[in-house]
Amino acid sequence: MKSTEKMICLVDGEHYLPVTKAAINIFENMGHVDVVAIVFIGGTEKLRTEGPDNYSEMMGLPVHFGEDKNEIPYDLIVEMIKTYDADVVMDLSDEPVLDYTKRFKIASKVLSLGIPYKGPDFKFEPLTEYDMLEKPSIKILGTGKRIGKTAVSSFAARKIDKNGYNPCVIAMGRGGPEIPEIVHGDQMKITPEFLTEQSNKGVHAASDHWEDALMSRVLTIGCRRCGGGMAGDVFLTNMEEGAKIANKQDSGFLIFEGSGAAIPPIKTNKNITLIGANQPLINIENFFGPYRIVLGDLIILTMCEEPMASKEKIKKIEDTIKEINPNAKIISTVFRPKPLSNIKDKNVLFATTAPDAIKNVLIEHLENEHGCKIIGVTPHLSNRPLLKEDINKYIDKADVMLTELKAAAVDVATKDSLEAGLEVVYCDNIPIPINDSYPDLSKSIIELVDLAINDFKNSN
């Protein structure tokens, strides 16, 4: 941190002017804070001055007003941060000028510029980003858990690898290893028996980096993390060490994969933001949903089908994205399961994390596209007791356990199925645009990779 912080203060006309000035004087008397400007954000109850010049004279500092005193000047706040090269924004306003929604909107804009946003009892810090990579890169982040980050990451890695960029995926998870773990998905054969053996050793063998390695067949590095802040930072992670390892590998392009709503703390050249259309709109439009939207160069909506999301909701999310981040490319998608081995003419028990409401769509797809008979579906991969109950219910009727590699997929679904003599087949999830009006997903990912490579070259 700099020895003297350049601070911009947000004030309103609901405070009597001498009271506001007394508060600002406290910062100016601290010695390590330099209040460089004031932004007036609304309220006229106690505003007795006629204009900004008079207000500036009375405050003894530059005061900036928006065009409409009754509207929050979000763009002006951003402009003043850049103009004064501010280190922090201090909010000295209050209700009714700012409510929670408006404060989070300010916070998203301030944090996107890399500086903190503070108030009397809160402080939001910008995302930690270690600038340390020696190769071009992207990160894949999301607005929540169970919206398909690993599926999209694996899909992207396959496409990037197919186009000759030799990628490495670095993933962090809540069950990741204490020391970053290298998995040579491009070299080793990852079987159900092998993963069960790893699980018996105490390894979380369904961790994201194992899924990436199995589904994409590329080099992966597994990291861990604990905690997730509202803006995406984590309390503990070894991903910085994972990035150092990635720098030394024989790979040409790096993919950093987020965990839940937590964002990889590594500075990358470009970003993909995932949004689950099944999520509550309030979490996308408010709080730090807009912050994550702003970070995305390519934004992928997932779960874009009934009953998880109506056409009206999908359109509303797309319109929100366009308003917040007009430069981002948007692709709305659904996921469809793809077994990694042939399951034709077999009786299949399907284990998934997809919600129960969508199971009929998945059953129809698997039976029509892969020629199998689904005799049961369990949506309880993340609930071990219920998963065991479902397995016991269907296991005598099944030839194959078809399971996503998530949660209890190895220590319960795979282990119990192998012990019962069933074949275990793992299942990928493929993102597919909901119609032809959207850009081609594979092409869009490769275009973003090329932009990331150019950005890397230009910055070195």
N, C-alpha and C positions, 0 to 999 in steps of 0.2 A: 504494500500500500504506500502511496505517496505520503510525504511528510505533512503536506497540507492538502486536504480534500476540497475540491471545487464543488460547491453544493448549489443546486437549484431548489428553491422552496415553492411549493404550491399553496396558494392562499385563496380565501374566499371573502365575499362581502357580507357574510353572516357574522363575522368577527368585527368588533370595533377596532379601527385602525391602530390606536396606541397599543392594544393588546397584541395584535399581530407583530407590530414592531418590537415590542418587548420580548416576544418569543425569538425573533430573528436575532436580536441582540445577544441572546444567550449563546447562540452558535458563534457569532462573531467574537465573543469574549473567550472562546475556548482555546484559541491560538492555533489549533491544527485544522480548523474549518474556515473556509473562505466562501461566504455566500456571494455568488457571482451574479445571480439574477433571481427575479420573482416572476412566477407565472400566475396570473389571476384566472381562476377556473370557474367563476360564477358566483351568484348570490348578490343581492343588492340591498338587503335590509338595513345594513349599517354602512353602506358605501355612500359617502357624502362628497367625494371628489368628482369632478366633471370628466376627467380623462386620464390617460396613462401618463402624460407628462407631469401633471399635477401630482398624481399618485407616486410617481418615481421620485419627485422632489421631496415629498413628505416621508417616504421610506428611506431615502438616501441610497437607493439601489435601482438598477434598471428594472422596470416592471413591464411585462408583456401581456397584452390583452388579446383574446380571440375576437373574431368579427362579431360574434353574438355572445353577449355576456350571460345569456341564459343557457348556452350550450357548452359542454365540456370540450375545451380545445385540444383534443388528443394529438392532432398533427402538430400543433404549436409546441406542445411539450417535447415531442420528438425533435422538432426543429431547434429548439433552444438547447437541448442536450448536446446536439451536434455543434451548434454555434459557439457555445461556451466550453466545449470539451469537458462537460461535467463528469464528476466521479460518483455522484450520488444525487438522488432526488428525495427530498424530505417533504412529506405531506402534512401541512398544518391546517388543512381544511376539516370539515366535519359534515355530518348530516345537517340539513337535507340536500346539500349541494352534491355530495358523493354518497352513494349507497354501496353495498358490497359489490354488486355487478360492475359498477363504474370503476371502483378501485381495482378490481381484478383486471379490467381492460387497460387501465393505466399501467398496472404492474406488468402485464404481458408486453406492452410496448417498451417500457423502460428496460426490462430484463433482456429483450431482444437486442438492445444496444450494448449489452454487456456490463451494466452497472446496477447497483442495488436500488431498491425502492423501499423507503422507510416511513414509518409513522410513529405515533407515541407508544404503541404497544405491539408493533409488528415490524418485521424486516424480511424482505424477500431478496435472496441473493441470486445472481445470474448463474447459469449452468457452469459447472466446472468443465473446462476443456483443456486438456494437455496437448500442446502443440509439439508433437514429437515424431510424426510419421515420416518415413523415408521413402514412401511409395504412395501413389494416388489411392484415393479411398472414398467410400460412401459409408454413411451410417443409416440403419433402419430403425426408426423409433415409432412408438405408438401412443395412442391416447388411452390405453387400458390393457388389461390382460384378456387372454382368450379371444383375440381378434385376428390372429393368424400371422404374427411376425415371423415365427420360425418357418412356416410354410412359404411365405413370400421370400424370406431370406434364402431358403433352399432352392426355390424356383429361380431367383435371381442368380445365385451362385452357379447353377447348371447352365443358364443362358450365357453368363459371362465366361464360364469355362469353355463352352462350346464355341464361342467366338474367339478363343485363343488368348484370353487375357490372364490365364493361370491365377485364379483367385484363391484367397485364404479367408475363411470366416472366423471372426473372433466374437464369441458369444459370452454373455454373462447371465447367470441364473441364480435363483435363490437356493439351488442345490448344487452349485458348482464347486470345483475342487479348491482346496486350500492353496495349492501351487498350480498355476496355469498349466493345463494338460493339453498336449499335442495329440491329436488323433489323425492318423494318415488315412482319411477316407478314400483317398485316391489310390491307396496301395493295399489296405487290409480288407479281408472279408468279414463283415459284421453280421453274424448270425444270431438267432435267438439264443442258442446255447452259449455263445460267447458273451452276450449281454447278461444272461443269467449268472454266468460265472463272475462277471464284474460286479453284479449286484450283490452276490454272496460275499464278496470281499469288502462290502461296505460302500462301493461306488454308486452314486446316483446315475445309473446307466440309461435313464430316460432324460437326462439333462439335455438342454438345447444343443450343445455342441455335438453330442452323439447323434441326435436327430439330424442335424445339418450334415454330418459326415455320412450317415446312412443314406439320406435322401438325395444329396447332391454329389456324393463321391468326390469331394475335394478335401484338401487339408483344412482342418479346423483346430481352433484353440479354445479350450473351455476355461472360463473364469467364473468367479462368484461375486455376489453382491448381497448386501443386507440393507434394508430400509429403502424407502422411496419418498422423496420430498414432493411437494405439490407441483413444483416446476420441473421435476424430473431428476434432481440430484440424488445421490445415494450416500448413505452414511459410511459404508465400507465396501470396497471393491479392490480386486487385484487386476483390474483390466489394464491399468497403466503398465504393469509388468507383462501382461499378455501382449500389449502393443509392442513392447520392446522385443519380445520373442518373435512376433510377426515380422518386425523389421529385418530380422536375421534369416528368415526362411526364404527358400527358393520359390517365391511367388511374386507375381507382378502387380496384383491389385488386392486391396484389403476391404473387407466388408465387416463393419461393426454392427452387431445385432443387440438391440435393446431388450429389456426384460420388463414385462408389464408396462407401466407408464414411465418407468425409469429409463433415462437416456444415457447411452454410452458417454463417459466423460472424456472423450478423445476428439480433438478437432479434426474434422474430415473435410474433403473438398466439396462434396455434395451430400444431400440428405433425401431419404424417402420417408415420408410420414404415412403411417397407417391409421385409419379411423374405422372403427366398427360401427356400421350403420345400425346395429342392434343396441348401441349404447344410448343412454338417456340424452336427449338433445341438450339439456342444460349443461352436461359435462363437455359437450363439443363446442357450444356457443359461448360458454362462460368459463369462469375460473381460469385455469391455464390451458384449456383447449385451444384458444386462439394462439397462444405462445407456441404450441407444438405445430399448429398449422403454418405459422409464419416460417418455421424452420424448414419446411418441406419444399424441395425443388420439384419432386414428383409426389403426388398425394394419391394413395390407393385407398378407396373405400371397399370394405369387405362386408360380407353378410348381407348383401343387397337383394334380399328377396323376402317375400311373405313366408311365415308370419313374423319374421324378425324385424323387417322394416318395410313399410308401405312405399309405393312409388312417390307419394307426397312427401314422406319423410326424407327419402333419398334426395329428391330435388331440393328440399330445404337445406340439407347438409351441403349439397354442391353449391347452392347459392351463397351460403355462409362462407364457404372456402373461397369462392371467387371474390367476395367482398373483403375478406381478411388478407388473402394472398393472391391477387389477380394474376401474378406471373407464373404460378404453379400449374403444371399439367395435372388434370384430374382423371382418374380411371375408376369407375365403379365396377365391382366384381362380386362373384360368388365363388365358393370353394366346392370342388367335386373330388371325391376320394379316388385314389388310384393305387391299387395293390402293387407291391413290388414284385410279386410272383403270380403265376397263373392260378386262378381259382375257379376256372370254368368247370361246370357240372358238379361243384362241391357244395355241401351244406355248411353255411358260414355263420359264425357268431361274430358280430361286428362290435368292437369296443371303440368308443369315440368320446371326445370332449364336446362335441356339437350338442346344442340343446335338444331336448326330446321333441320339441315342436317341429324340428326339421327332419326327423328320422325317416319319414315316408319318402321324402325327396331323395335322400341318400340311398335308401333301399332300392327305389326304382332305378336310380342311376347305376348302382352296382349290378343289379340283376340284368338290366338291359345292355349295359356296356361290357360286362365281364362274364356274363353267362352263368352266374352262380345262383344259389338259392339262400336267401338270408332267413335263417330260422330264429334269429333273435338279435336285438340291438340293446346294448347297454350304454347310456350316456354318462356313466359314473366312473370314468377313468381317474377322476380327481377325488373320488370318495371310496376309499378302500373297502369299508364294510359293505356298502351297497354294491360295489363291483363284485365282491366275492359272492354275494347273494345271487346276482344275475348270472354269474358263471355257473354256479351250482344248478341253477334253474334250467340252463340250456345245454350244458356241456355234453350230456348223453346223446343229444340230437345232432351235434356238430362234428364235421370232419376237420374244420379249420377255424382257428381263432385269427380273425383279421383285426388288427389293432393299430391305432396311431401310436407313435413312440412318444408318449407324454405321461407325466404323473406316475401312476402305478402300473404302467404298461409292462414293465419288466418284472418287478418284484411280486406282482400279483397275476396280471393277465398272462404273461409269458410263462412264468414259473408254474402256475396251476395248470395251464393248458398242456405244457410239455409233460408234466407228471401224469396227466390223464391220457396221454398218448395222442394228443391232437397236433396237427401241423400248425405252426405259427407263421403267419405272413404279416409283415408290416405294411402300413398304408400311408401313402403321401396324400397331401391335399393340394390340388392344383387351382390357382386363382385364374378365373376366366371372366373377361369383360361381359357385362350383362347384355350388351347388344353391339352391333357393328358401328354404332355412331361414335364409340369411344376409340381413342388411339390404340394401336396394337401394343399390348403390354410388353412383350419380349423386345420389340424394337425400341420402345420408350426407355426400357432399362438400359439397353446398350447405348442409346443416345446420351443418357445421363452419365454412363461410365466414360464415354468419350469426352464429355464436358469436364468431368472430374480429372481426367488425365491432362487435359489442356490447362485446367486451373492449377494443377500441381506443377506442370512445366513452367507456367508463367510466374509462379510464386517462388521458384528456386533458381 
